[in-house]
Amino acid sequence: MPHAKAYVKQADMLEQMQQEAVNHAYEALHCNSQYMDIAKHVRTHFDRVYGPSWSCVVGKDFGTSFAYEKKHLISFELKGYTFLLFRGA
């Protein structure tokens, strides 16, 4: 299935994990319409595959301040939504 192009704003994460985040975000947008459900879809996958303590924020306009574990952060835009995925420090 063709994917929309994601614009990565910030990444401190392995390339494979970045692509996985974008792929699951695309899947979440296809299957869900509520921000919380989209974020939960992505977070649940990363918790299952990479261990607990992941957080995901999805929206069109938000501010953040947080600490994260090095090599476990990505922020990107996809289909008009901003995604922030990180593992808490």
PDB file of N, CA, C and O in Angstrom, chain B, residues numbered from 101:
ATOM      1  N   MET B 101       0.842  -1.172   0.000  1.00  0.00           N
ATOM      2  CA  MET B 101       0.000   0.000   0.000  1.00  0.00           C
ATOM      3  C   MET B 101       0.888   1.236   0.000  1.00  0.00           C
ATOM      4  O   MET B 101       1.854   1.290   0.761  1.00  0.00           O
ATOM      5  N   PRO B 102       0.593   2.220  -0.822  1.00  0.00           N
ATOM      6  CA  PRO B 102       1.428   3.421  -0.888  1.00  0.00           C
ATOM      7  C   PRO B 102       1.234   4.281   0.355  1.00  0.00           C
ATOM      8  O   PRO B 102       0.115   4.448   0.841  1.00  0.00           O
ATOM      9  N   HIS B 103       2.313   4.810   0.850  1.00  0.00           N
ATOM     10  CA  HIS B 103       2.263   5.645   2.046  1.00  0.00           C
ATOM     11  C   HIS B 103       2.449   7.106   1.668  1.00  0.00           C
ATOM     12  O   HIS B 103       3.167   7.431   0.722  1.00  0.00           O
ATOM     13  N   ALA B 104       1.792   7.979   2.419  1.00  0.00           N
ATOM     14  CA  ALA B 104       2.039   9.406   2.282  1.00  0.00           C
ATOM     15  C   ALA B 104       3.441   9.681   2.812  1.00  0.00           C
ATOM     16  O   ALA B 104       3.940   8.940   3.659  1.00  0.00           O
ATOM     17  N   LYS B 105       4.065  10.718   2.329  1.00  0.00           N
ATOM     18  CA  LYS B 105       5.418  11.060   2.763  1.00  0.00           C
ATOM     19  C   LYS B 105       5.366  11.729   4.131  1.00  0.00           C
ATOM     20  O   LYS B 105       4.581  12.649   4.364  1.00  0.00           O
ATOM     21  N   ALA B 106       6.205  11.255   5.013  1.00  0.00           N
ATOM     22  CA  ALA B 106       6.320  11.849   6.348  1.00  0.00           C
ATOM     23  C   ALA B 106       7.472  12.841   6.347  1.00  0.00           C
ATOM     24  O   ALA B 106       8.494  12.630   5.693  1.00  0.00           O
ATOM     25  N   TYR B 107       7.291  13.926   7.090  1.00  0.00           N
ATOM     26  CA  TYR B 107       8.343  14.920   7.271  1.00  0.00           C
ATOM     27  C   TYR B 107       8.859  14.776   8.702  1.00  0.00           C
ATOM     28  O   TYR B 107       8.155  15.107   9.656  1.00  0.00           O
ATOM     29  N   VAL B 108      10.076  14.287   8.847  1.00  0.00           N
ATOM     30  CA  VAL B 108      10.667  14.107  10.174  1.00  0.00           C
ATOM     31  C   VAL B 108      11.210  15.452  10.649  1.00  0.00           C
ATOM     32  O   VAL B 108      12.086  16.035  10.010  1.00  0.00           O
ATOM     33  N   LYS B 109      10.686  15.938  11.769  1.00  0.00           N
ATOM     34  CA  LYS B 109      11.113  17.217  12.341  1.00  0.00           C
ATOM     35  C   LYS B 109      12.337  17.044  13.226  1.00  0.00           C
ATOM     36  O   LYS B 109      13.261  17.857  13.192  1.00  0.00           O
ATOM     37  N   GLN B 110      12.335  15.977  14.019  1.00  0.00           N
ATOM     38  CA  GLN B 110      13.435  15.714  14.947  1.00  0.00           C
ATOM     39  C   GLN B 110      13.505  14.208  15.173  1.00  0.00           C
ATOM     40  O   GLN B 110      12.478  13.545  15.319  1.00  0.00           O
ATOM     41  N   ALA B 111      14.718  13.680  15.201  1.00  0.00           N
ATOM     42  CA  ALA B 111      14.864  12.246  15.454  1.00  0.00           C
ATOM     43  C   ALA B 111      16.152  11.967  16.214  1.00  0.00           C
ATOM     44  O   ALA B 111      17.228  12.437  15.843  1.00  0.00           O
ATOM     45  N   ASP B 112      16.021  11.213  17.259  1.00  0.00           N
ATOM     46  CA  ASP B 112      17.145  10.643  17.999  1.00  0.00           C
ATOM     47  C   ASP B 112      16.756   9.182  18.190  1.00  0.00           C
ATOM     48  O   ASP B 112      16.393   8.747  19.283  1.00  0.00           O
ATOM     49  N   MET B 113      16.846   8.435  17.079  1.00  0.00           N
ATOM     50  CA  MET B 113      16.323   7.079  17.027  1.00  0.00           C
ATOM     51  C   MET B 113      16.946   6.385  15.825  1.00  0.00           C
ATOM     52  O   MET B 113      17.243   7.033  14.822  1.00  0.00           O
ATOM     53  N   LEU B 114      17.144   5.088  15.916  1.00  0.00           N
ATOM     54  CA  LEU B 114      17.661   4.324  14.784  1.00  0.00           C
ATOM     55  C   LEU B 114      16.731   4.455  13.579  1.00  0.00           C
ATOM     56  O   LEU B 114      15.514   4.561  13.734  1.00  0.00           O
ATOM     57  N   GLU B 115      17.304   4.447  12.393  1.00  0.00           N
ATOM     58  CA  GLU B 115      16.532   4.606  11.153  1.00  0.00           C
ATOM     59  C   GLU B 115      15.410   3.572  11.040  1.00  0.00           C
ATOM     60  O   GLU B 115      14.299   3.906  10.628  1.00  0.00           O
ATOM     61  N   GLN B 116      15.694   2.328  11.402  1.00  0.00           N
ATOM     62  CA  GLN B 116      14.678   1.272  11.329  1.00  0.00           C
ATOM     63  C   GLN B 116      13.485   1.597  12.229  1.00  0.00           C
ATOM     64  O   GLN B 116      12.335   1.404  11.835  1.00  0.00           O
ATOM     65  N   MET B 117      13.762   2.088  13.434  1.00  0.00           N
ATOM     66  CA  MET B 117      12.686   2.446  14.360  1.00  0.00           C
ATOM     67  C   MET B 117      11.903   3.644  13.839  1.00  0.00           C
ATOM     68  O   MET B 117      10.685   3.710  14.003  1.00  0.00           O
ATOM     69  N   GLN B 118      12.602   4.599  13.206  1.00  0.00           N
ATOM     70  CA  GLN B 118      11.916   5.749  12.621  1.00  0.00           C
ATOM     71  C   GLN B 118      10.914   5.291  11.569  1.00  0.00           C
ATOM     72  O   GLN B 118       9.766   5.735  11.559  1.00  0.00           O
ATOM     73  N   GLN B 119      11.357   4.399  10.684  1.00  0.00           N
ATOM     74  CA  GLN B 119      10.475   3.907   9.624  1.00  0.00           C
ATOM     75  C   GLN B 119       9.304   3.134  10.209  1.00  0.00           C
ATOM     76  O   GLN B 119       8.179   3.228   9.719  1.00  0.00           O
ATOM     77  N   GLU B 120       9.573   2.377  11.249  1.00  0.00           N
ATOM     78  CA  GLU B 120       8.515   1.625  11.925  1.00  0.00           C
ATOM     79  C   GLU B 120       7.486   2.572  12.543  1.00  0.00           C
ATOM     80  O   GLU B 120       6.284   2.313  12.478  1.00  0.00           O
ATOM     81  N   ALA B 121       7.954   3.665  13.139  1.00  0.00           N
ATOM     82  CA  ALA B 121       7.046   4.656  13.721  1.00  0.00           C
ATOM     83  C   ALA B 121       6.149   5.258  12.645  1.00  0.00           C
ATOM     84  O   ALA B 121       4.939   5.381  12.838  1.00  0.00           O
ATOM     85  N   VAL B 122       6.737   5.630  11.521  1.00  0.00           N
ATOM     86  CA  VAL B 122       5.958   6.215  10.423  1.00  0.00           C
ATOM     87  C   VAL B 122       4.961   5.194   9.877  1.00  0.00           C
ATOM     88  O   VAL B 122       3.801   5.529   9.642  1.00  0.00           O
ATOM     89  N   ASN B 123       5.399   3.966   9.676  1.00  0.00           N
ATOM     90  CA  ASN B 123       4.501   2.928   9.149  1.00  0.00           C
ATOM     91  C   ASN B 123       3.308   2.688  10.069  1.00  0.00           C
ATOM     92  O   ASN B 123       2.177   2.552   9.602  1.00  0.00           O
ATOM     93  N   HIS B 124       3.559   2.636  11.369  1.00  0.00           N
ATOM     94  CA  HIS B 124       2.460   2.395  12.309  1.00  0.00           C
ATOM     95  C   HIS B 124       1.581   3.631  12.464  1.00  0.00           C
ATOM     96  O   HIS B 124       0.387   3.503  12.731  1.00  0.00           O
ATOM     97  N   ALA B 125       2.139   4.805  12.305  1.00  0.00           N
ATOM     98  CA  ALA B 125       1.327   6.023  12.313  1.00  0.00           C
ATOM     99  C   ALA B 125       0.388   6.026  11.109  1.00  0.00           C
ATOM    100  O   ALA B 125      -0.792   6.354  11.235  1.00  0.00           O
ATOM    101  N   TYR B 126       0.910   5.665   9.959  1.00  0.00           N
ATOM    102  CA  TYR B 126       0.090   5.590   8.750  1.00  0.00           C
ATOM    103  C   TYR B 126      -1.045   4.582   8.949  1.00  0.00           C
ATOM    104  O   TYR B 126      -2.197   4.863   8.619  1.00  0.00           O
ATOM    105  N   GLU B 127      -0.715   3.424   9.482  1.00  0.00           N
ATOM    106  CA  GLU B 127      -1.720   2.391   9.756  1.00  0.00           C
ATOM    107  C   GLU B 127      -2.762   2.900  10.748  1.00  0.00           C
ATOM    108  O   GLU B 127      -3.957   2.669  10.569  1.00  0.00           O
ATOM    109  N   ALA B 128      -2.311   3.590  11.790  1.00  0.00           N
ATOM    110  CA  ALA B 128      -3.223   4.121  12.809  1.00  0.00           C
ATOM    111  C   ALA B 128      -4.181   5.148  12.217  1.00  0.00           C
ATOM    112  O   ALA B 128      -5.363   5.159  12.559  1.00  0.00           O
ATOM    113  N   LEU B 129      -3.686   6.007  11.335  1.00  0.00           N
ATOM    114  CA  LEU B 129      -4.549   7.000  10.692  1.00  0.00           C
ATOM    115  C   LEU B 129      -5.585   6.327   9.802  1.00  0.00           C
ATOM    116  O   LEU B 129      -6.714   6.802   9.682  1.00  0.00           O
ATOM    117  N   HIS B 130      -5.202   5.238   9.190  1.00  0.00           N
ATOM    118  CA  HIS B 130      -6.114   4.506   8.311  1.00  0.00           C
ATOM    119  C   HIS B 130      -7.231   3.828   9.110  1.00  0.00           C
ATOM    120  O   HIS B 130      -8.355   3.709   8.623  1.00  0.00           O
ATOM    121  N   CYS B 131      -6.928   3.387  10.329  1.00  0.00           N
ATOM    122  CA  CYS B 131      -7.870   2.597  11.135  1.00  0.00           C
ATOM    123  C   CYS B 131      -8.635   3.404  12.181  1.00  0.00           C
ATOM    124  O   CYS B 131      -9.646   2.927  12.695  1.00  0.00           O
ATOM    125  N   ASN B 132      -8.181   4.609  12.508  1.00  0.00           N
ATOM    126  CA  ASN B 132      -8.762   5.380  13.614  1.00  0.00           C
ATOM    127  C   ASN B 132      -8.985   6.826  13.205  1.00  0.00           C
ATOM    128  O   ASN B 132      -8.343   7.334  12.286  1.00  0.00           O
ATOM    129  N   SER B 133      -9.921   7.487  13.914  1.00  0.00           N
ATOM    130  CA  SER B 133     -10.164   8.900  13.627  1.00  0.00           C
ATOM    131  C   SER B 133      -9.917   9.798  14.837  1.00  0.00           C
ATOM    132  O   SER B 133      -9.776  11.011  14.679  1.00  0.00           O
ATOM    133  N   GLN B 134      -9.863   9.235  16.027  1.00  0.00           N
ATOM    134  CA  GLN B 134      -9.653  10.017  17.242  1.00  0.00           C
ATOM    135  C   GLN B 134      -8.167  10.085  17.583  1.00  0.00           C
ATOM    136  O   GLN B 134      -7.455   9.086  17.483  1.00  0.00           O
ATOM    137  N   TYR B 135      -7.704  11.268  17.987  1.00  0.00           N
ATOM    138  CA  TYR B 135      -6.292  11.440  18.336  1.00  0.00           C
ATOM    139  C   TYR B 135      -5.819  10.382  19.338  1.00  0.00           C
ATOM    140  O   TYR B 135      -4.759   9.782  19.161  1.00  0.00           O
ATOM    141  N   MET B 136      -6.608  10.160  20.386  1.00  0.00           N
ATOM    142  CA  MET B 136      -6.202   9.232  21.436  1.00  0.00           C
ATOM    143  C   MET B 136      -6.035   7.814  20.889  1.00  0.00           C
ATOM    144  O   MET B 136      -5.090   7.116  21.256  1.00  0.00           O
ATOM    145  N   ASP B 137      -6.937   7.390  20.024  1.00  0.00           N
ATOM    146  CA  ASP B 137      -6.851   6.044  19.449  1.00  0.00           C
ATOM    147  C   ASP B 137      -5.656   5.906  18.514  1.00  0.00           C
ATOM    148  O   ASP B 137      -5.012   4.858  18.472  1.00  0.00           O
ATOM    149  N   ILE B 138      -5.363   6.957  17.772  1.00  0.00           N
ATOM    150  CA  ILE B 138      -4.197   6.957  16.875  1.00  0.00           C
ATOM    151  C   ILE B 138      -2.922   6.832  17.706  1.00  0.00           C
ATOM    152  O   ILE B 138      -2.059   6.006  17.411  1.00  0.00           O
ATOM    153  N   ALA B 139      -2.811   7.658  18.749  1.00  0.00           N
ATOM    154  CA  ALA B 139      -1.628   7.634  19.618  1.00  0.00           C
ATOM    155  C   ALA B 139      -1.488   6.282  20.315  1.00  0.00           C
ATOM    156  O   ALA B 139      -0.385   5.745  20.417  1.00  0.00           O
ATOM    157  N   LYS B 140      -2.596   5.736  20.792  1.00  0.00           N
ATOM    158  CA  LYS B 140      -2.562   4.449  21.492  1.00  0.00           C
ATOM    159  C   LYS B 140      -2.096   3.334  20.562  1.00  0.00           C
ATOM    160  O   LYS B 140      -1.354   2.448  20.987  1.00  0.00           O
ATOM    161  N   HIS B 141      -2.516   3.364  19.313  1.00  0.00           N
ATOM    162  CA  HIS B 141      -2.113   2.349  18.327  1.00  0.00           C
ATOM    163  C   HIS B 141      -0.589   2.324  18.186  1.00  0.00           C
ATOM    164  O   HIS B 141       0.023   1.256  18.218  1.00  0.00           O
ATOM    165  N   VAL B 142       0.017   3.496  18.032  1.00  0.00           N
ATOM    166  CA  VAL B 142       1.471   3.587  17.851  1.00  0.00           C
ATOM    167  C   VAL B 142       2.192   3.212  19.146  1.00  0.00           C
ATOM    168  O   VAL B 142       3.136   2.422  19.126  1.00  0.00           O
ATOM    169  N   ARG B 143       1.750   3.776  20.266  1.00  0.00           N
ATOM    170  CA  ARG B 143       2.401   3.508  21.557  1.00  0.00           C
ATOM    171  C   ARG B 143       2.346   2.030  21.917  1.00  0.00           C
ATOM    172  O   ARG B 143       3.343   1.462  22.364  1.00  0.00           O
ATOM    173  N   THR B 144       1.202   1.411  21.728  1.00  0.00           N
ATOM    174  CA  THR B 144       1.044  -0.003  22.069  1.00  0.00           C
ATOM    175  C   THR B 144       2.011  -0.878  21.278  1.00  0.00           C
ATOM    176  O   THR B 144       2.592  -1.816  21.824  1.00  0.00           O
ATOM    177  N   HIS B 145       2.184  -0.577  20.006  1.00  0.00           N
ATOM    178  CA  HIS B 145       3.134  -1.345  19.192  1.00  0.00           C
ATOM    179  C   HIS B 145       4.549  -1.204  19.752  1.00  0.00           C
ATOM    180  O   HIS B 145       5.251  -2.201  19.920  1.00  0.00           O
ATOM    181  N   PHE B 146       4.972   0.034  20.043  1.00  0.00           N
ATOM    182  CA  PHE B 146       6.339   0.242  20.539  1.00  0.00           C
ATOM    183  C   PHE B 146       6.529  -0.356  21.931  1.00  0.00           C
ATOM    184  O   PHE B 146       7.605  -0.874  22.229  1.00  0.00           O
ATOM    185  N   ASP B 147       5.515  -0.298  22.787  1.00  0.00           N
ATOM    186  CA  ASP B 147       5.602  -0.960  24.096  1.00  0.00           C
ATOM    187  C   ASP B 147       5.798  -2.465  23.922  1.00  0.00           C
ATOM    188  O   ASP B 147       6.605  -3.074  24.624  1.00  0.00           O
ATOM    189  N   ARG B 148       5.064  -3.059  22.996  1.00  0.00           N
ATOM    190  CA  ARG B 148       5.128  -4.505  22.781  1.00  0.00           C
ATOM    191  C   ARG B 148       6.471  -4.925  22.184  1.00  0.00           C
ATOM    192  O   ARG B 148       7.055  -5.922  22.611  1.00  0.00           O
ATOM    193  N   VAL B 149       6.959  -4.177  21.206  1.00  0.00           N
ATOM    194  CA  VAL B 149       8.178  -4.567  20.491  1.00  0.00           C
ATOM    195  C   VAL B 149       9.450  -4.146  21.226  1.00  0.00           C
ATOM    196  O   VAL B 149      10.418  -4.907  21.258  1.00  0.00           O
ATOM    197  N   TYR B 150       9.467  -2.948  21.817  1.00  0.00           N
ATOM    198  CA  TYR B 150      10.693  -2.388  22.400  1.00  0.00           C
ATOM    199  C   TYR B 150      10.661  -2.254  23.917  1.00  0.00           C
ATOM    200  O   TYR B 150      11.587  -1.695  24.505  1.00  0.00           O
ATOM    201  N   GLY B 151       9.617  -2.754  24.555  1.00  0.00           N
ATOM    202  CA  GLY B 151       9.519  -2.657  26.004  1.00  0.00           C
ATOM    203  C   GLY B 151       8.692  -1.454  26.426  1.00  0.00           C
ATOM    204  O   GLY B 151       8.427  -0.566  25.617  1.00  0.00           O
ATOM    205  N   PRO B 152       8.280  -1.420  27.699  1.00  0.00           N
ATOM    206  CA  PRO B 152       7.357  -0.386  28.179  1.00  0.00           C
ATOM    207  C   PRO B 152       7.985   1.000  28.300  1.00  0.00           C
ATOM    208  O   PRO B 152       9.182   1.195  28.091  1.00  0.00           O
ATOM    209  N   SER B 153       7.132   1.937  28.642  1.00  0.00           N
ATOM    210  CA  SER B 153       7.471   3.333  28.952  1.00  0.00           C
ATOM    211  C   SER B 153       7.481   4.258  27.747  1.00  0.00           C
ATOM    212  O   SER B 153       8.071   5.337  27.816  1.00  0.00           O
ATOM    213  N   TRP B 154       6.842   3.871  26.635  1.00  0.00           N
ATOM    214  CA  TRP B 154       6.716   4.751  25.481  1.00  0.00           C
ATOM    215  C   TRP B 154       5.518   5.673  25.666  1.00  0.00           C
ATOM    216  O   TRP B 154       4.527   5.302  26.295  1.00  0.00           O
ATOM    217  N   SER B 155       5.619   6.871  25.114  1.00  0.00           N
ATOM    218  CA  SER B 155       4.511   7.819  25.072  1.00  0.00           C
ATOM    219  C   SER B 155       4.367   8.295  23.640  1.00  0.00           C
ATOM    220  O   SER B 155       5.352   8.423  22.913  1.00  0.00           O
ATOM    221  N   CYS B 156       3.126   8.557  23.238  1.00  0.00           N
ATOM    222  CA  CYS B 156       2.866   9.066  21.897  1.00  0.00           C
ATOM    223  C   CYS B 156       1.838  10.182  22.001  1.00  0.00           C
ATOM    224  O   CYS B 156       0.807  10.026  22.654  1.00  0.00           O
ATOM    225  N   VAL B 157       2.120  11.298  21.362  1.00  0.00           N
ATOM    226  CA  VAL B 157       1.218  12.440  21.310  1.00  0.00           C
ATOM    227  C   VAL B 157       0.905  12.675  19.840  1.00  0.00           C
ATOM    228  O   VAL B 157       1.806  12.694  19.001  1.00  0.00           O
ATOM    229  N   VAL B 158      -0.377  12.856  19.531  1.00  0.00           N
ATOM    230  CA  VAL B 158      -0.809  13.099  18.160  1.00  0.00           C
ATOM    231  C   VAL B 158      -1.755  14.286  18.163  1.00  0.00           C
ATOM    232  O   VAL B 158      -2.640  14.377  19.014  1.00  0.00           O
ATOM    233  N   GLY B 159      -1.572  15.192  17.220  1.00  0.00           N
ATOM    234  CA  GLY B 159      -2.471  16.328  17.113  1.00  0.00           C
ATOM    235  C   GLY B 159      -2.063  17.255  15.999  1.00  0.00           C
ATOM    236  O   GLY B 159      -1.187  16.951  15.190  1.00  0.00           O
ATOM    237  N   LYS B 160      -2.727  18.404  15.978  1.00  0.00           N
ATOM    238  CA  LYS B 160      -2.431  19.395  14.952  1.00  0.00           C
ATOM    239  C   LYS B 160      -1.779  20.641  15.538  1.00  0.00           C
ATOM    240  O   LYS B 160      -1.176  21.423  14.802  1.00  0.00           O
ATOM    241  N   ASP B 161      -1.891  20.840  16.853  1.00  0.00           N
ATOM    242  CA  ASP B 161      -1.298  22.015  17.482  1.00  0.00           C
ATOM    243  C   ASP B 161      -1.134  21.732  18.975  1.00  0.00           C
ATOM    244  O   ASP B 161      -2.120  21.657  19.708  1.00  0.00           O
ATOM    245  N   PHE B 162       0.098  21.578  19.418  1.00  0.00           N
ATOM    246  CA  PHE B 162       0.337  21.343  20.840  1.00  0.00           C
ATOM    247  C   PHE B 162       1.765  21.737  21.184  1.00  0.00           C
ATOM    248  O   PHE B 162       2.643  21.775  20.321  1.00  0.00           O
ATOM    249  N   GLY B 163       1.976  22.027  22.448  1.00  0.00           N
ATOM    250  CA  GLY B 163       3.314  22.303  22.957  1.00  0.00           C
ATOM    251  C   GLY B 163       3.703  21.188  23.915  1.00  0.00           C
ATOM    252  O   GLY B 163       2.840  20.531  24.497  1.00  0.00           O
ATOM    253  N   THR B 164       4.993  20.978  24.075  1.00  0.00           N
ATOM    254  CA  THR B 164       5.448  19.903  24.953  1.00  0.00           C
ATOM    255  C   THR B 164       6.706  20.305  25.711  1.00  0.00           C
ATOM    256  O   THR B 164       7.461  21.180  25.288  1.00  0.00           O
ATOM    257  N   SER B 165       6.903  19.652  26.820  1.00  0.00           N
ATOM    258  CA  SER B 165       8.145  19.729  27.575  1.00  0.00           C
ATOM    259  C   SER B 165       8.278  18.387  28.278  1.00  0.00           C
ATOM    260  O   SER B 165       7.409  18.012  29.065  1.00  0.00           O
ATOM    261  N   PHE B 166       9.355  17.661  28.001  1.00  0.00           N
ATOM    262  CA  PHE B 166       9.477  16.312  28.526  1.00  0.00           C
ATOM    263  C   PHE B 166      10.931  15.877  28.509  1.00  0.00           C
ATOM    264  O   PHE B 166      11.770  16.489  27.847  1.00  0.00           O
ATOM    265  N   ALA B 167      11.216  14.821  29.241  1.00  0.00           N
ATOM    266  CA  ALA B 167      12.537  14.185  29.216  1.00  0.00           C
ATOM    267  C   ALA B 167      12.373  12.841  28.522  1.00  0.00           C
ATOM    268  O   ALA B 167      11.343  12.182  28.663  1.00  0.00           O
ATOM    269  N   TYR B 168      13.396  12.437  27.771  1.00  0.00           N
ATOM    270  CA  TYR B 168      13.314  11.154  27.069  1.00  0.00           C
ATOM    271  C   TYR B 168      14.638  10.416  27.156  1.00  0.00           C
ATOM    272  O   TYR B 168      15.694  11.007  27.384  1.00  0.00           O
ATOM    273  N   GLU B 169      14.547   9.118  26.969  1.00  0.00           N
ATOM    274  CA  GLU B 169      15.731   8.267  26.949  1.00  0.00           C
ATOM    275  C   GLU B 169      16.442   8.460  25.607  1.00  0.00           C
ATOM    276  O   GLU B 169      15.809   8.410  24.553  1.00  0.00           O
ATOM    277  N   LYS B 170      17.751   8.680  25.650  1.00  0.00           N
ATOM    278  CA  LYS B 170      18.509   8.887  24.413  1.00  0.00           C
ATOM    279  C   LYS B 170      18.278   7.744  23.437  1.00  0.00           C
ATOM    280  O   LYS B 170      18.137   6.585  23.828  1.00  0.00           O
ATOM    281  N   LYS B 171      18.242   8.098  22.159  1.00  0.00           N
ATOM    282  CA  LYS B 171      18.015   7.152  21.047  1.00  0.00           C
ATOM    283  C   LYS B 171      16.591   6.605  21.016  1.00  0.00           C
ATOM    284  O   LYS B 171      16.342   5.551  20.432  1.00  0.00           O
ATOM    285  N   HIS B 172      15.650   7.325  21.648  1.00  0.00           N
ATOM    286  CA  HIS B 172      14.262   6.867  21.708  1.00  0.00           C
ATOM    287  C   HIS B 172      13.283   8.032  21.506  1.00  0.00           C
ATOM    288  O   HIS B 172      12.343   8.195  22.284  1.00  0.00           O
ATOM    289  N   LEU B 173      13.503   8.835  20.469  1.00  0.00           N
ATOM    290  CA  LEU B 173      12.639   9.993  20.203  1.00  0.00           C
ATOM    291  C   LEU B 173      12.482  10.199  18.709  1.00  0.00           C
ATOM    292  O   LEU B 173      13.444  10.099  17.948  1.00  0.00           O
ATOM    293  N   ILE B 174      11.244  10.490  18.298  1.00  0.00           N
ATOM    294  CA  ILE B 174      10.989  10.953  16.939  1.00  0.00           C
ATOM    295  C   ILE B 174       9.784  11.888  16.961  1.00  0.00           C
ATOM    296  O   ILE B 174       8.810  11.655  17.677  1.00  0.00           O
ATOM    297  N   SER B 175       9.868  12.940  16.169  1.00  0.00           N
ATOM    298  CA  SER B 175       8.761  13.855  15.944  1.00  0.00           C
ATOM    299  C   SER B 175       8.638  14.012  14.435  1.00  0.00           C
ATOM    300  O   SER B 175       9.613  14.317  13.749  1.00  0.00           O
ATOM    301  N   PHE B 176       7.423  13.800  13.926  1.00  0.00           N
ATOM    302  CA  PHE B 176       7.233  13.893  12.480  1.00  0.00           C
ATOM    303  C   PHE B 176       5.804  14.314  12.149  1.00  0.00           C
ATOM    304  O   PHE B 176       4.897  14.209  12.974  1.00  0.00           O
ATOM    305  N   GLU B 177       5.633  14.794  10.921  1.00  0.00           N
ATOM    306  CA  GLU B 177       4.318  15.146  10.405  1.00  0.00           C
ATOM    307  C   GLU B 177       3.925  14.133   9.349  1.00  0.00           C
ATOM    308  O   GLU B 177       4.745  13.709   8.536  1.00  0.00           O
ATOM    309  N   LEU B 178       2.651  13.750   9.375  1.00  0.00           N
ATOM    310  CA  LEU B 178       2.119  12.804   8.409  1.00  0.00           C
ATOM    311  C   LEU B 178       0.653  13.126   8.171  1.00  0.00           C
ATOM    312  O   LEU B 178      -0.143  13.127   9.110  1.00  0.00           O
ATOM    313  N   LYS B 179       0.295  13.396   6.946  1.00  0.00           N
ATOM    314  CA  LYS B 179      -1.092  13.660   6.543  1.00  0.00           C
ATOM    315  C   LYS B 179      -1.734  14.765   7.383  1.00  0.00           C
ATOM    316  O   LYS B 179      -2.907  14.663   7.743  1.00  0.00           O
ATOM    317  N   GLY B 180      -0.985  15.808   7.695  1.00  0.00           N
ATOM    318  CA  GLY B 180      -1.513  16.944   8.436  1.00  0.00           C
ATOM    319  C   GLY B 180      -1.502  16.795   9.948  1.00  0.00           C
ATOM    320  O   GLY B 180      -1.915  17.713  10.657  1.00  0.00           O
ATOM    321  N   TYR B 181      -1.043  15.673  10.453  1.00  0.00           N
ATOM    322  CA  TYR B 181      -0.954  15.427  11.892  1.00  0.00           C
ATOM    323  C   TYR B 181       0.508  15.451  12.321  1.00  0.00           C
ATOM    324  O   TYR B 181       1.396  15.050  11.568  1.00  0.00           O
ATOM    325  N   THR B 182       0.743  15.923  13.534  1.00  0.00           N
ATOM    326  CA  THR B 182       2.078  15.850  14.116  1.00  0.00           C
ATOM    327  C   THR B 182       2.097  14.698  15.113  1.00  0.00           C
ATOM    328  O   THR B 182       1.185  14.541  15.925  1.00  0.00           O
ATOM    329  N   PHE B 183       3.152  13.899  15.032  1.00  0.00           N
ATOM    330  CA  PHE B 183       3.352  12.762  15.927  1.00  0.00           C
ATOM    331  C   PHE B 183       4.609  13.014  16.746  1.00  0.00           C
ATOM    332  O   PHE B 183       5.632  13.443  16.213  1.00  0.00           O
ATOM    333  N   LEU B 184       4.524  12.747  18.029  1.00  0.00           N
ATOM    334  CA  LEU B 184       5.677  12.785  18.917  1.00  0.00           C
ATOM    335  C   LEU B 184       5.694  11.447  19.641  1.00  0.00           C
ATOM    336  O   LEU B 184       4.761  11.119  20.374  1.00  0.00           O
ATOM    337  N   LEU B 185       6.749  10.681  19.435  1.00  0.00           N
ATOM    338  CA  LEU B 185       6.882   9.362  20.044  1.00  0.00           C
ATOM    339  C   LEU B 185       8.202   9.319  20.790  1.00  0.00           C
ATOM    340  O   LEU B 185       9.248   9.631  20.220  1.00  0.00           O
ATOM    341  N   PHE B 186       8.164   8.933  22.067  1.00  0.00           N
ATOM    342  CA  PHE B 186       9.391   8.876  22.853  1.00  0.00           C
ATOM    343  C   PHE B 186       9.238   7.891  23.995  1.00  0.00           C
ATOM    344  O   PHE B 186       8.133   7.559  24.423  1.00  0.00           O
ATOM    345  N   ARG B 187      10.381   7.439  24.469  1.00  0.00           N
ATOM    346  CA  ARG B 187      10.416   6.602  25.669  1.00  0.00           C
ATOM    347  C   ARG B 187      10.861   7.496  26.811  1.00  0.00           C
ATOM    348  O   ARG B 187      11.901   8.149  26.730  1.00  0.00           O
ATOM    349  N   GLY B 188      10.072   7.525  27.873  1.00  0.00           N
ATOM    350  CA  GLY B 188      10.346   8.401  28.998  1.00  0.00           C
ATOM    351  C   GLY B 188      11.653   8.084  29.699  1.00  0.00           C
ATOM    352  O   GLY B 188      12.076   6.931  29.777  1.00  0.00           O
ATOM    353  N   ALA B 189      12.284   9.138  30.209  1.00  0.00           N
ATOM    354  CA  ALA B 189      13.567   8.978  30.908  1.00  0.00           C
ATOM    355  C   ALA B 189      13.331   8.587  32.349  1.00  0.00           C
ATOM    356  O   ALA B 189      14.286   8.405  33.104  1.00  0.00           O
TER     357      ALA B 189
END
